Amino acid sequence: MNQSYYIHNAIIVNENNRFPGAVFISGGIIAEIFHGIAPAGFQMDENTIVIDAKEQYLLPGVIDDHVHFREPGLTSKGDIHSESRAAIAGGVTSFMDMPNTKPNATTLEILEEKFELASSKSLANYSFFLGATNDNIREIEKADPALICGLKLFLGASTGYMLVDNPETLEAVFKKSPLLIGVHAEEESIIQKNLREFTGKYGDDIPVSAHPLIRSEEACFTSSEKAVNLAKLNHARLHIPHLSTARELTLLQNDRPLAEKKITGEVCIHHLWFDDRDYRDLGSSIKWNPAVKTPDDREALFAALLNDTIDVVATDHAPHLKGEKDNPYSTCPSGGPLIQHSLVAMLGFFHLGKITVEKIVEKMCHNPAILFRINKRGFIRKGYFADLVLVDLDDPWMVEKENILYKCGWSPFEGVTFKSRVTHTWVNGHMVFNQGMFDETRKGMRLTF
C-alpha cells in the first residue's frame, strides 16, 4: 500500500519557478501542488504523514543518464543495490546504466536480465542502454524505444568487442537504430598514436598528467565530428555524453528548444569541477575517459551549460577499487564514483554564484526527461510520479570515508566540504531516504519512454 505524504512549508523549484508551497503525494504520484498551504477544507487521509520542510528546497528527483553500476560481472567495484543506494542519498531518483558490464549487454536477452536484476535490487528507477557491436545490427533493429533508454556506441577503446570501427556497421547503426544513439566519442587511432609516443618517452612510467594529451582534444573532436556527420546524414537522434573540450561545442546548437533537437550534449560533474592542474594532487583518482582537460575547456563547458548548448548534467559514475586506481598509468583503469555527490557539487557552484538552482533543476531533472522522452518524471507536476528531493541549502558537511556509500569506499571529493545536504528522497511516492536512514522495503521502477 502506498503511503500518503503532505510536504509543506517548502520552497518548490520547478520549471524555472521558485515559490513557497506544499505537495500532496497519494498513490505514488503527485496528487496536488499548492502555492502556500493547502486551502481550508482540503481532505487528507488520516494516515497521511505530514513533513514540515522548514523552508528547505523541494526539487524533482535527479535523473542521471550516464552511469556504470558494474552489475553483472564486475560487482567487486559496485552493484545495482550499493550504487543506487548512494544515488538516493545524493538525490538521484532515476538512472540509465551503460552496457559494458560482463557479459556486455549487446543482446536484448542479456539486457532483460539486467532489468530483472534491477527490479529486485535498485532503490532508484532504472533503465539500461543496449550496446552496439560490429555485428549486432539485427538486435538493435528489434529494440523497443518505449522500454529501452538508448543505444550506446563506443567509438573509442572500450572493453571486450564493443569498439565499433567498421564503417559499414556505423552507417547501418545510424540509419536503422530505433533508439537514441549515445556515443563515446574518442578517435582510437589518434589515442594509440599518442600512447606510442608517450610510451617511447616514459616507458611504463607515464605520468597521469599526460592523460589529456594522450586522449587529446583532437581525438575527442575528430570522433564527435564523425558522429555528428553520420547523425545528420541519416537523420538520427544523437546524444554526445561527457563532452570534455571547448572545440566540440562548435558541433552543437542552442538555437531551438531541447524537444526539437536531434543532436544533444551532456557534460559530467568532473569536467566542470576539475581541470588538468588537479592531476598534481589527485593523480589517478581523476583519471577518466575522456580526460579532464584544461581550465579553458572547463570554463567553456560551464558557459555552454548556461547558454543551453549543453543540455544535461550527468556523472559517468564508474567505480573502481582503490587498489586498481593506485596502479601505474598504463594499468590504472579510468573512471570514478560520483553519483552520491553530483547534486551537492552542482549546488556548490550555486553557492559560488555561477548557476541558479532553477538552472540546476533544468539540467539535472527536467532536461533528461525531455531528451529521453521519459514518461511522467523529471518535473513537479500533478499526475507525475512522486520522485522528489528535499535539500537543505545551508547544512555544511565534509566528504569522509565514513559517509561515502559507494561500494568501492572512496571518492575524488574526499576532504571537500559541501554547503548543501540532501535530507529526504522519495521514489514513486515512497520515502526511501530520511535524514541518513533508508527504507528499502520498496524498489524503484523501470523507466518507460
C-alpha positions in Angstrom: 0.0 0.0 0.0 1.3 3.4 -0.9 1.8 5.8 2.0 0.5 9.4 1.5 2.6 12.4 2.4 1.9 16.1 2.8 5.1 18.1 2.4 4.5 21.7 3.4 6.5 24.9 4.2 8.8 24.0 1.3 10.5 26.2 -1.3 9.4 24.4 -4.5 11.8 24.8 -7.5 10.2 23.7 -10.8 10.1 24.8 -14.4 12.1 27.9 -13.8 9.9 29.0 -10.9 10.6 29.1 -7.2 7.8 29.5 -4.7 6.7 28.6 -1.2 4.3 25.8 -1.3 3.2 22.3 -0.5 2.9 18.9 -2.3 0.4 16.1 -1.5 1.5 12.6 -2.5 -1.0 9.9 -2.9 -0.9 6.5 -4.6 2.8 7.1 -5.5 2.0 10.2 -7.6 1.9 13.9 -7.1 -1.8 14.4 -6.4 -1.8 18.1 -5.6 0.6 21.1 -5.7 -0.2 24.2 -3.6 1.2 27.7 -3.7 1.4 28.4 0.0 -0.5 25.9 2.1 -3.4 23.6 1.2 -6.8 25.5 1.2 -9.2 25.1 4.1 -11.3 22.0 3.6 -8.6 20.0 1.8 -9.0 16.4 2.8 -6.1 14.1 3.6 -6.2 10.5 4.6 -5.9 10.2 8.4 -2.7 8.1 7.9 -1.0 10.8 5.8 2.5 11.6 7.1 3.0 15.4 7.4 6.5 16.6 6.6 7.4 20.2 7.7 10.1 21.1 5.1 11.2 24.1 7.3 11.7 26.2 4.1 14.1 23.7 2.6 14.1 23.3 -1.2 11.9 20.7 -2.8 13.2 19.6 -6.2 12.2 17.0 -8.7 14.4 13.9 -8.4 17.6 14.0 -10.3 17.8 11.8 -13.5 21.3 10.6 -14.2 21.5 9.5 -17.8 25.0 8.1 -17.6 26.2 5.5 -15.0 28.2 2.3 -14.8 26.8 0.4 -11.8 29.0 -2.7 -12.7 26.4 -5.4 -12.4 26.6 -8.1 -13.7 30.2 -9.3 -13.7 32.1 -6.5 -12.0 30.4 -6.4 -8.6 33.6 -6.1 -6.6 33.6 -2.5 -7.7 29.9 -1.7 -7.3 26.5 -3.3 -7.8 23.0 -2.1 -8.5 21.9 -2.1 -4.9 25.0 -0.3 -3.5 25.3 2.3 -6.2 21.5 3.0 -6.3 21.6 3.5 -2.6 24.4 6.0 -3.0 22.3 7.7 -5.7 19.3 8.0 -3.5 21.4 9.6 -0.7 22.5 12.1 -3.3 19.0 12.9 -4.6 19.2 10.9 -7.8 15.9 9.0 -8.2 16.4 7.6 -11.7 19.5 6.3 -13.6 20.5 4.9 -17.0 23.2 2.3 -17.0 25.8 1.6 -19.7 26.2 -1.8 -21.4 30.0 -2.5 -20.7 29.3 -5.0 -17.9 30.2 -8.7 -18.1 28.7 -10.0 -20.2 28.4 -6.9 -22.4 24.7 -6.0 -22.8 24.7 -6.4 -26.5 21.6 -8.6 -26.9 18.1 -8.0 -25.8 18.2 -11.2 -23.8 21.2 -10.0 -21.7 19.6 -6.6 -21.4 16.4 -8.0 -20.0 18.5 -10.0 -17.5 19.8 -6.6 -16.2 16.3 -5.3 -15.9 15.4 -8.3 -13.9 18.3 -7.8 -11.6 17.3 -4.2 -11.0 13.7 -5.0 -10.3 14.8 -6.7 -7.1 17.8 -4.6 -6.2 17.5 -1.0 -7.3 16.2 1.6 -4.8 16.0 4.1 -7.7 14.2 3.9 -11.0 16.3 2.5 -13.8 16.9 1.9 -17.5 19.7 0.3 -19.4 21.4 1.1 -22.7 21.8 -1.6 -25.3 25.4 -1.9 -26.5 26.3 -1.7 -30.2 29.0 -4.0 -31.7 30.3 -4.6 -35.2 27.8 -7.4 -35.7 24.6 -6.9 -33.7 22.6 -4.7 -36.0 19.7 -7.2 -36.0 19.4 -7.0 -32.3 19.4 -3.2 -32.5 16.6 -3.1 -35.0 14.4 -5.2 -32.7 14.8 -2.9 -29.7 11.6 -1.2 -28.3 12.2 2.5 -27.8 9.3 2.6 -25.3 11.2 0.2 -23.0 14.9 0.9 -23.6 16.5 4.3 -23.0 19.0 4.2 -25.8 21.9 2.6 -27.7 25.5 3.0 -26.6 28.1 3.2 -29.3 31.8 3.1 -28.4 33.9 4.9 -31.0 36.9 4.9 -28.6 38.6 2.0 -26.8 36.3 0.0 -24.5 36.1 -3.4 -23.0 35.7 -6.6 -25.0 34.5 -6.3 -28.5 32.4 -3.1 -28.0 34.6 -0.9 -30.1 32.7 -0.2 -33.3 35.1 0.7 -36.1 33.5 -0.9 -39.2 32.3 2.0 -41.5 29.5 -0.1 -42.9 28.3 -1.0 -39.4 28.4 2.6 -38.3 26.4 3.7 -41.3 23.8 0.9 -40.6 23.5 1.8 -36.9 22.8 5.5 -37.6 20.4 4.6 -40.4 18.5 1.8 -38.6 18.6 2.3 -34.9 15.1 2.9 -33.4 16.8 4.1 -30.3 18.6 7.4 -29.4 22.3 6.8 -30.0 24.7 7.7 -27.3 28.3 7.9 -28.5 31.6 7.6 -26.6 33.5 9.8 -29.0 37.3 9.4 -28.9 39.2 8.5 -32.1 41.1 5.3 -31.3 43.8 5.7 -34.0 44.8 9.1 -32.5 44.8 7.8 -29.0 47.0 4.9 -30.0 49.4 7.1 -31.8 49.7 9.4 -28.8 50.1 6.5 -26.5 53.0 5.1 -28.5 54.8 8.5 -28.3 54.4 8.7 -24.6 55.4 5.1 -24.0 58.5 5.8 -26.1 59.3 8.7 -23.9 58.4 7.3 -20.4 58.2 3.6 -20.8 55.9 2.1 -18.1 56.2 5.3 -16.0 53.9 7.7 -17.9 52.7 10.4 -15.6 48.9 10.6 -15.2 49.1 14.3 -16.2 49.8 13.1 -19.7 46.3 11.6 -19.9 44.7 14.6 -21.6 47.5 14.7 -24.1 47.1 11.0 -25.0 43.3 11.2 -25.0 43.6 14.5 -26.6 41.3 17.3 -27.8 42.0 16.2 -31.4 40.9 12.6 -30.5 37.6 13.9 -29.0 36.8 16.4 -31.7 37.6 14.1 -34.6 35.3 11.4 -33.2 32.5 13.7 -32.2 32.5 15.3 -35.6 32.3 11.9 -37.3 29.3 11.0 -35.1 27.6 14.3 -35.8 28.1 14.0 -39.6 26.7 10.4 -39.5 23.7 11.6 -37.5 22.9 14.4 -39.9 23.3 12.2 -42.9 20.9 9.6 -41.6 18.6 11.9 -39.6 19.3 10.0 -36.4 18.9 11.2 -32.8 22.5 11.5 -31.4 23.5 12.3 -27.8 27.1 13.0 -27.1 27.9 12.2 -23.4 30.8 13.5 -21.3 31.9 16.4 -23.5 35.3 17.5 -22.4 36.6 20.1 -24.8 35.7 23.6 -25.9 36.2 22.7 -29.5 33.5 20.0 -29.5 30.9 22.7 -28.6 31.1 24.0 -32.1 29.3 20.9 -33.2 26.3 21.6 -31.1 23.5 24.2 -31.4 21.4 26.2 -28.9 19.0 27.8 -31.4 16.0 25.6 -30.7 14.1 24.0 -27.7 15.6 20.8 -26.5 12.5 18.8 -27.6 13.2 19.8 -31.2 17.0 18.9 -31.1 18.2 15.8 -32.8 21.8 16.3 -31.7 22.3 16.8 -27.9 25.2 17.1 -25.5 26.0 16.1 -21.9 28.6 17.4 -19.5 29.7 15.4 -16.4 30.4 16.7 -13.0 34.2 16.0 -13.1 34.7 18.0 -16.3 33.0 21.0 -14.6 34.8 20.6 -11.3 38.4 19.6 -12.1 41.0 20.6 -14.7 44.5 19.4 -15.6 46.1 21.3 -12.8 44.4 18.9 -10.4 46.4 15.8 -11.6 49.3 17.0 -9.4 47.4 16.5 -6.2 44.7 14.0 -7.1 46.6 11.8 -9.6 44.8 8.8 -11.0 41.6 9.4 -8.9 40.6 11.9 -11.6 41.6 9.7 -14.5 38.5 9.5 -16.7 37.8 8.8 -20.3 37.5 11.3 -21.9 40.2 13.0 -19.8 39.8 16.1 -17.6 41.4 18.8 -19.7 42.4 22.5 -19.4 40.9 25.3 -17.3 39.8 26.9 -20.6 37.9 23.8 -21.5 36.3 23.6 -18.1 35.1 27.2 -18.3 33.9 26.8 -21.9 31.8 23.7 -20.8 30.3 25.7 -18.0 29.4 28.6 -20.2 27.9 26.2 -22.7 25.8 24.7 -20.0 24.4 28.1 -19.1 23.6 29.1 -22.7 21.9 25.8 -23.5 24.5 24.5 -25.9 24.9 21.6 -23.5 21.6 20.1 -22.5 22.2 17.8 -19.4 24.5 17.2 -16.5 25.4 13.6 -15.6 28.1 11.8 -13.7 29.5 8.9 -15.8 29.6 7.3 -12.3 32.2 4.4 -12.8 33.6 3.0 -9.6 36.9 1.1 -9.4 38.6 -0.3 -6.4 41.2 2.0 -4.8 43.9 -0.6 -5.3 43.1 -0.6 -9.0 43.3 3.2 -9.2 46.7 3.1 -7.5 48.2 1.1 -10.4 50.7 2.8 -12.8 49.2 4.8 -15.6 49.2 2.1 -18.2 47.3 -0.4 -16.0 45.2 2.1 -14.0 41.5 2.0 -15.0 39.7 5.2 -16.0 36.6 6.2 -14.1 35.5 7.2 -10.6 32.4 7.3 -8.3 30.4 10.5 -8.3 26.6 9.9 -8.1 26.2 10.5 -4.3 27.8 13.9 -4.7 26.6 15.2 -8.1 23.7 17.4 -6.8 25.5 18.9 -3.9 28.5 19.6 -6.2 26.3 21.5 -8.6 24.8 23.3 -5.6 28.3 24.2 -4.7 28.5 26.1 -7.9 25.2 27.8 -6.9 26.8 29.0 -3.7 29.7 30.4 -5.7 27.2 32.4 -7.8 27.9 30.5 -11.0 24.5 29.0 -11.6 21.0 29.2 -10.2 19.1 26.5 -8.5 16.5 26.7 -11.3 19.1 26.0 -13.9 20.5 23.1 -11.9 17.0 21.6 -11.8 16.6 22.2 -15.5 19.8 20.4 -16.5 19.6 17.5 -14.0 15.9 16.9 -13.7 13.8 18.4 -16.5 16.1 18.1 -19.5 17.0 14.4 -19.1 13.3 13.7 -19.0 12.7 15.8 -22.1 15.7 14.5 -24.0 14.9 10.8 -23.4 11.2 11.4 -23.5 10.7 9.7 -20.1 7.1 9.2 -19.1 5.8 11.4 -16.2 9.1 12.1 -14.5 11.6 14.9 -14.1 9.0 17.6 -13.0 6.9 18.5 -10.1 3.6 18.2 -11.9 0.2 16.9 -10.8 -0.2 13.3 -12.0 3.5 12.7 -12.3 5.4 10.0 -10.3 6.4 11.5 -6.9 10.2 11.4 -7.4 11.2 14.3 -5.1 14.2 15.5 -3.2 14.3 17.8 -0.2 17.6 19.8 0.2 18.9 21.9 3.0 21.0 24.6 1.2 22.7 25.6 4.4 24.0 22.5 6.2 27.7 22.1 5.6 29.4 18.7 5.7 32.7 17.2 4.7 33.1 14.1 2.4 34.9 11.5 4.5 35.3 7.7 4.2 32.7 7.2 7.0 29.9 8.9 5.0 30.8 7.5 1.5 28.2 5.0 0.4 29.9 3.7 -2.8 30.9 0.0 -2.6 34.4 1.0 -3.6 34.7 3.1 -0.5 36.4 6.2 -1.9 35.6 9.5 -3.7 37.6 12.1 -5.6 35.7 14.6 -3.3 37.2 13.3 -0.1 38.1 16.3 2.1 35.7 18.6 0.2 33.1 20.5 2.3 29.7 20.9 0.6 27.4 23.6 1.9 24.2 21.7 0.9 22.8 18.4 2.1 20.1 16.1 0.8 17.7 15.3 3.7 14.8 13.3 2.1 14.3 11.4 -1.1 11.0 10.0 -2.4 10.9 7.5 -5.3 7.4 6.8 -6.7 5.9 8.3 -3.6 8.0 6.1 -1.2 10.3 7.9 1.2 13.4 5.9 0.7 15.8 8.3 2.4 15.1 10.3 5.6 18.0 12.2 7.2 20.5 9.5 6.7 18.2 6.5 7.2 17.0 4.2 4.4 13.7 2.4 4.0 14.4 -0.3 1.4 11.0 -2.1 1.6 10.1 -0.9 -1.9 12.3 -0.9 -5.0 12.4 1.5 -8.0 10.5 1.1 -11.3 11.6 0.5 -14.9 11.5 3.8 -16.8 9.3 3.9 -19.8 9.6 6.3 -22.7 
